[in-house]
Amino acid sequence: MKALNPLVISDREVLPLVEGGKGIAVSNGESSGPWAKCGGVGTFSGVNADQLDESGQPIPQVYKGRTRRERHEELVDMAIKGGIVQARIAHELAGGDGRIHMNVLWEMAASERVLHGILEGAKGLIHGVTCGAGMPYRIAQITAEYGVYYYPIISSARAFRALWKRAYHRFSEWLGGVVYEDPWLAGGHNGLSNSEDPEKPEPAYPRVLALRQLMREYGLERTPIFMAGGVWYLREWEDWIDNPELGPIAFQFGTRALLTKESPIPPGWKDKLLHLEEGDISLNRWSPTGFYSSAVRNKFVKELEERNARQVAYAVEPVGQHDTLFPFGPRRRTIYLTAADKERAEKWIAQGYDTTLKTPDSTIIFVTWEEREAIRRDQVDCMGCLSACRFSNWACKENGTTGKKTDPRSYCIQKTLQSIVHGGDVETQLMFAGHGAYRFRHDPFYANGFIPTVRQLVERIQTGD
């Protein structure tokens, strides 16, 4: 195993080992500070980060506003305060070693306001900002205002080209690195484009090489690329280390960093990770963001699969094969299905899925009355956590809406992620994870349920294992 040479990241020489930044309190100051203390780059989440009470326990995020707009403002206020709290914790635990980065999602609610608020309130504590889930054109200008480096998360050279030409070329001195996130292997929201097949993964090397070749055209020969998604044993990436064709490479660990003593995820989540098998991670497009995402295929995801499968197209007037009457909703309004779809619908109704909901795509889904009530309640309780939400139709616009119908095939992402990270049932909530999460079960390092400290994990990674 080759020795790891340090790289200059956010204006300091550090180990090229990066803690991947997960969303909503899944990576926080308690985990990122120790990672930086080991000489690497610790990354805490700036997405609705936890505030803490006097005893150091997370303060529940309770919304009192009567309208979405009022709740949205509460969310933004809590996000800024929580981000500042976690930055301070990370800074203190790092003790001046390594680097502290913050991860944000460009498609989160009021991302620019949250960024300004945290960077202003935590001046000097954050050295870099990683940002993905969208096309973060303005991240460069915002971070540059505070003397902080920016690290866009992309999944193709084409995406970086668009970002560079539109905005980044004006702030090149603050571009600390580029995070290449494998869209087939990474956990959470992935950057699969419409031109890529979710069922046909492409190898990372040629895609990263294409990115480096483009960066060379822009004079970014020595700007590090962070390889993210699918990284487990460094020995599997040995040919990437000190590879002149690829240039400076750092390795980002998202899923593997979940399982440490300092990781804030609850014991039930950690135990679940230790027992996953290959194929237990689902790449799907049910997120309210509209992006693909990867999560553990637990009861929550299976119910989404089934909900989406109980779906048929309809017409409001007879047209083509949609010529079979079907009474819709409590008022028994008439719509038209194909004869085959009506037969399927009658089977679902007989199974207890006797309540229908329309989608924005001229289809209806079949759910139980209890499921329908839960979906409606979550839509009504929306706190505007995204810039645009297909589930609730919230949008960060003056009128507060996307202008489209709500989509019952999706879910309230804020509700489920807040629940699972604060002790909710790991089977009935969304559990993001990379596709290599099954390796916990088979990696001898974790034998007999062993959970390392951050330092033990970083030391282990450096051995190649």
C-alpha positions in Angstrom: 0.0 0.0 0.0 1.4 3.4 -1.0 1.9 6.0 1.6 -0.5 8.9 1.6 1.2 12.2 0.9 -0.5 15.3 2.3 -2.4 17.7 0.0 -3.0 21.4 0.4 -6.8 21.6 1.1 -8.3 24.9 2.2 -4.9 26.5 2.5 -3.3 23.8 4.8 -1.5 20.6 4.2 -3.6 17.7 5.5 -4.1 14.0 4.9 -6.2 13.4 1.7 -8.9 11.8 3.8 -12.2 13.5 3.9 -15.3 12.8 6.0 -18.3 13.0 3.7 -20.9 15.5 4.8 -24.3 13.9 5.3 -27.5 15.9 5.7 -29.7 16.7 8.7 -27.5 16.1 11.7 -26.0 12.9 10.4 -22.5 14.4 10.4 -22.0 17.1 13.1 -19.4 18.8 15.1 -18.9 15.7 17.3 -17.9 13.6 14.3 -16.1 16.2 12.1 -14.0 17.7 14.8 -12.3 14.4 15.7 -11.7 13.7 12.0 -9.9 17.0 11.5 -8.0 16.3 14.8 -6.6 13.2 13.0 -5.2 15.5 10.3 -7.8 15.1 7.7 -10.9 17.1 6.6 -13.9 16.8 8.9 -17.3 17.8 7.4 -20.4 18.7 9.3 -23.8 19.1 7.8 -25.2 22.6 7.5 -28.6 21.2 6.6 -30.9 21.9 9.5 -28.2 21.1 12.0 -29.0 20.6 15.6 -29.1 23.3 18.3 -28.3 22.0 21.8 -29.8 22.6 25.2 -27.8 23.3 28.3 -27.1 19.6 28.9 -25.8 19.1 25.3 -28.9 17.4 24.0 -30.5 18.3 20.6 -33.4 20.7 20.9 -36.4 19.2 19.0 -37.3 21.3 16.0 -40.9 22.2 16.8 -42.8 24.5 14.4 -45.4 26.9 15.8 -46.3 28.9 12.7 -49.8 28.5 11.3 -48.7 28.9 7.6 -46.0 27.3 5.5 -44.3 30.7 5.2 -44.2 31.2 8.9 -42.8 27.7 9.5 -40.3 28.2 6.7 -38.9 31.2 8.5 -38.7 29.2 11.7 -36.8 26.5 9.8 -34.3 29.0 8.3 -33.7 30.6 11.7 -33.1 27.1 13.3 -30.8 26.1 10.4 -28.6 29.1 10.9 -28.4 28.8 14.7 -27.8 25.0 14.5 -25.0 25.4 11.9 -23.2 27.9 14.0 -23.4 25.6 17.0 -22.0 22.6 15.1 -19.2 24.8 13.6 -18.1 25.8 17.1 -18.1 22.2 18.4 -16.1 21.0 15.4 -13.6 23.8 15.8 -13.1 23.1 19.5 -12.7 19.4 19.1 -10.3 19.8 16.1 -8.0 21.8 18.3 -6.5 23.7 15.4 -5.6 20.5 13.4 -6.8 19.5 10.0 -9.6 21.4 8.3 -13.3 21.9 9.0 -15.7 21.9 6.1 -19.5 22.4 6.0 -21.8 20.5 3.6 -24.9 22.1 2.3 -27.5 21.2 -0.4 -28.2 23.9 -3.0 -31.8 22.7 -3.2 -32.4 23.1 0.5 -34.7 25.9 1.6 -33.2 29.4 1.4 -29.7 27.9 0.9 -28.2 31.4 0.2 -29.7 32.9 3.4 -28.5 29.9 5.4 -25.0 30.1 4.0 -24.7 33.8 4.7 -26.1 33.3 8.2 -23.8 30.4 9.2 -20.6 31.9 7.6 -21.3 35.2 9.3 -22.0 33.7 12.7 -19.1 31.2 12.5 -16.3 33.4 11.0 -12.9 31.8 11.2 -14.4 28.4 12.2 -15.2 27.0 8.8 -12.5 26.6 6.1 -14.5 25.2 3.2 -18.0 24.6 2.0 -19.0 21.5 -0.1 -22.3 21.9 -2.0 -24.3 19.7 -4.3 -27.8 18.6 -5.0 -28.3 21.0 -7.9 -26.2 23.5 -9.8 -24.7 25.8 -7.1 -23.6 28.7 -9.3 -23.6 31.3 -6.6 -21.7 29.2 -4.0 -18.4 30.7 -5.3 -19.4 34.3 -4.8 -21.0 33.6 -1.4 -18.0 31.8 0.1 -15.5 34.2 -1.4 -17.1 37.0 0.5 -16.1 35.3 3.8 -12.7 34.1 2.6 -13.8 30.5 2.6 -13.0 27.9 -0.1 -15.8 26.2 -2.0 -16.0 22.6 -3.2 -18.8 21.9 -5.7 -20.1 18.3 -5.8 -20.6 17.1 -9.3 -20.9 13.8 -11.1 -19.6 14.7 -14.6 -17.1 16.9 -16.4 -20.0 18.4 -18.2 -21.6 19.7 -15.0 -18.3 21.3 -13.9 -17.9 22.9 -17.3 -21.3 24.6 -16.9 -20.5 25.8 -13.4 -17.0 27.1 -14.4 -18.2 29.0 -17.5 -21.1 30.6 -15.8 -19.6 31.6 -12.5 -16.5 29.8 -11.1 -14.0 31.3 -13.5 -14.5 34.6 -11.6 -13.6 33.1 -8.3 -11.0 30.6 -9.2 -8.7 31.5 -6.3 -11.3 30.2 -3.8 -12.0 26.9 -5.6 -10.5 24.6 -3.1 -11.3 21.4 -4.9 -14.0 19.5 -6.9 -15.9 16.6 -5.4 -16.6 13.9 -7.9 -19.5 11.9 -6.5 -20.2 8.6 -8.2 -23.9 8.8 -9.1 -24.4 5.0 -9.0 -22.6 4.3 -5.7 -22.9 7.3 -3.4 -25.5 7.5 -0.7 -28.2 10.1 -0.4 -29.0 12.3 -3.4 -27.1 11.4 -6.5 -26.3 13.4 -9.7 -27.6 11.0 -12.3 -28.6 13.0 -15.4 -31.3 12.1 -17.9 -28.7 10.9 -20.3 -27.4 8.2 -17.9 -28.9 4.9 -17.2 -29.5 4.1 -13.5 -29.2 0.4 -14.3 -25.9 0.7 -16.0 -23.1 2.0 -13.7 -20.1 3.5 -15.4 -16.5 3.1 -14.1 -15.3 6.1 -12.1 -11.7 6.3 -13.6 -12.6 7.6 -17.1 -15.1 10.0 -15.8 -12.7 11.5 -13.2 -10.0 11.6 -15.9 -12.3 13.5 -18.2 -12.9 15.9 -15.3 -9.2 16.4 -14.7 -8.5 17.0 -18.4 -11.1 19.7 -18.4 -9.7 21.2 -15.2 -6.3 21.4 -16.9 -7.8 23.4 -19.7 -8.8 25.9 -17.0 -5.4 26.0 -15.3 -6.6 23.8 -12.4 -3.8 21.2 -12.7 -3.1 21.2 -9.0 -6.6 21.7 -7.7 -7.6 18.5 -5.8 -10.4 16.2 -6.9 -12.2 14.4 -4.1 -13.3 10.9 -5.1 -16.6 10.2 -3.3 -19.0 7.3 -3.5 -17.9 3.7 -3.4 -14.6 4.3 -1.5 -14.0 1.7 1.2 -10.5 0.1 1.2 -7.8 2.5 -0.1 -5.8 -0.5 -1.4 -8.6 -0.8 -4.1 -7.7 2.7 -5.2 -3.9 2.4 -5.0 -3.5 3.2 -8.7 -5.2 6.5 -8.1 -2.6 7.6 -5.5 0.2 9.8 -6.9 -1.2 9.1 -10.4 0.2 11.9 -12.7 -2.7 11.3 -15.1 -5.3 12.1 -12.5 -3.3 14.7 -10.5 -4.0 15.4 -6.8 -6.7 13.1 -5.5 -8.3 13.0 -2.0 -10.7 10.3 -0.9 -14.0 11.0 0.7 -15.7 8.5 3.1 -19.4 9.0 3.6 -21.0 5.7 4.4 -18.0 4.3 6.3 -17.8 7.3 8.5 -21.3 6.6 9.7 -20.1 3.8 12.0 -17.9 5.4 14.6 -18.4 6.0 18.3 -18.6 9.8 17.6 -21.1 9.5 14.8 -24.4 11.0 16.0 -26.7 8.4 14.4 -28.6 6.3 17.0 -27.6 2.8 18.1 -30.4 1.2 16.0 -29.1 2.7 12.9 -25.5 1.6 13.6 -26.8 -1.9 14.3 -28.7 -2.0 11.0 -25.6 -1.0 9.1 -23.7 -4.0 10.6 -26.3 -6.4 9.2 -26.9 -5.2 5.6 -26.3 -7.5 2.6 -25.3 -6.6 -0.9 -28.4 -5.4 -2.8 -30.0 -3.9 0.3 -29.5 -0.4 -1.0 -32.1 1.1 -3.4 -31.4 3.7 -6.1 -34.7 5.4 -6.7 -36.3 8.6 -7.8 -39.0 9.1 -5.2 -37.3 12.0 -3.3 -39.4 15.2 -3.2 -36.3 16.9 -4.7 -36.9 15.0 -8.0 -33.3 13.7 -7.8 -32.2 10.1 -7.7 -31.2 9.0 -4.2 -29.8 5.9 -2.6 -31.2 4.5 0.7 -31.5 1.2 2.6 -34.4 -0.8 1.2 -36.2 -1.1 4.5 -39.9 -1.1 5.1 -40.2 2.6 4.4 -38.6 2.2 0.9 -40.6 -1.0 0.2 -43.8 0.8 0.9 -42.8 3.6 -1.5 -42.1 0.9 -4.1 -45.5 -0.7 -3.6 -47.3 2.7 -3.6 -45.7 3.6 -6.9 -46.6 0.2 -8.3 -50.3 0.6 -7.4 -50.6 3.3 -10.1 -52.6 3.6 -13.3 -53.0 6.3 -15.9 -56.5 7.8 -16.4 -58.4 10.1 -18.7 -61.2 12.5 -17.9 -63.0 11.6 -21.1 -62.9 8.3 -23.1 -60.0 8.2 -25.4 -58.3 5.3 -27.1 -58.2 2.3 -24.8 -59.1 4.5 -21.8 -62.7 3.7 -22.3 -63.7 2.0 -19.1 -65.7 3.9 -16.5 -64.2 4.1 -13.0 -65.7 6.0 -10.1 -63.0 8.2 -8.5 -62.8 9.7 -5.0 -65.4 10.1 -2.2 -67.7 11.9 -4.7 -67.5 9.0 -7.1 -66.5 11.3 -10.0 -66.1 9.5 -13.3 -62.7 8.9 -14.9 -61.7 6.4 -17.6 -59.1 3.6 -17.3 -58.2 0.8 -19.7 -60.1 -2.4 -19.0 -56.9 -4.1 -17.8 -56.1 -1.3 -15.4 -59.6 -1.4 -14.0 -59.2 -5.1 -13.3 -55.9 -4.3 -11.5 -57.5 -1.5 -9.6 -60.3 -3.8 -8.4 -57.8 -6.2 -7.0 -56.0 -3.5 -5.1 -59.3 -2.3 -3.7 -60.1 -5.8 -2.6 -56.8 -5.9 -0.7 -57.7 -2.8 1.3 -56.2 -0.1 -0.9 -59.5 1.4 -1.5 -58.6 5.1 -1.5 -57.3 6.9 -4.5 -55.1 10.0 -4.9 -54.3 11.9 -8.1 -50.7 12.6 -9.2 -49.4 15.5 -11.4 -48.8 13.0 -14.2 -52.5 12.1 -14.9 -52.3 8.9 -12.9 -53.9 7.7 -9.7 -52.4 5.7 -6.9 -54.3 3.3 -4.5 -53.6 3.6 -0.8 -55.4 2.8 2.5 -57.5 5.5 4.2 -54.9 5.7 6.9 -52.1 6.2 4.4 -54.1 8.8 2.6 -54.6 10.7 5.9 -50.9 10.5 6.8 -49.9 11.8 3.3 -52.4 14.7 3.5 -51.3 15.6 7.0 -47.6 15.7 6.0 -48.4 17.9 3.0 -50.4 20.3 5.2 -47.7 20.4 7.8 -45.0 21.3 5.3 -42.3 23.7 6.7 -40.7 24.5 3.4 -37.5 22.7 3.8 -36.6 22.5 0.1 -36.3 25.2 -2.6 -39.0 23.3 -4.4 -40.9 20.2 -3.2 -42.8 17.9 -5.4 -44.5 16.2 -2.5 -46.1 19.3 -0.9 -45.7 21.7 -3.9 -43.9 24.3 -1.7 -41.4 26.5 -3.4 -39.2 29.4 -2.2 -41.1 31.9 -4.2 -43.3 34.8 -3.4 -46.4 32.8 -3.7 -44.9 29.8 -1.9 -45.8 27.2 -4.5 -44.4 25.3 -7.5 -47.7 25.8 -9.3 -48.0 22.0 -9.7 -50.2 19.5 -8.0 -48.9 17.8 -4.9 -47.4 14.3 -5.6 -48.5 11.6 -3.2 -45.9 9.1 -4.6 -43.2 11.0 -2.7 -42.8 11.8 1.0 -41.9 14.5 3.6 -38.1 14.3 3.6 -37.7 16.7 6.6 -40.0 14.7 8.8 -38.5 11.3 8.1 -34.8 12.4 8.3 -35.3 14.2 11.5 -37.0 11.2 12.9 -34.4 8.6 12.0 -31.4 10.6 13.2 -33.1 11.3 16.5 -34.0 7.7 17.4 -36.9 6.9 15.1 -37.6 3.3 13.9 -35.0 2.4 11.3 -37.4 0.3 9.4 -40.1 2.9 9.0 -38.0 5.9 8.2 -35.7 6.9 5.3 -32.1 5.7 5.8 -29.7 7.1 3.3 -26.6 5.0 2.7 -24.1 4.3 -0.1 -24.2 1.1 -2.1 -21.1 -0.2 -0.3 -22.8 -0.2 3.1 -23.1 -4.0 3.0 -19.4 -4.2 3.4 -19.7 -3.4 7.2 -21.0 -7.0 7.6 -18.1 -8.6 5.8 -15.2 -6.3 6.8 -13.2 -8.0 9.6 -12.5 -4.6 11.2 -16.2 -4.6 12.4 -16.2 -8.2 13.5 -18.4 -9.0 16.6 -20.1 -5.6 16.3 -17.0 -3.6 16.8 -17.5 0.2 16.4 -14.3 2.2 16.1 -13.5 5.7 17.2 -12.9 8.2 14.5 -9.1 8.0 15.2 -9.2 4.2 14.9 -11.1 4.4 11.6 -8.7 7.0 10.1 -5.7 4.9 11.2 -7.2 1.8 9.7 -8.0 3.5 6.4 -4.3 4.6 6.1 -3.2 0.9 6.2 -5.2 0.3 3.0 -7.9 -1.5 4.8 
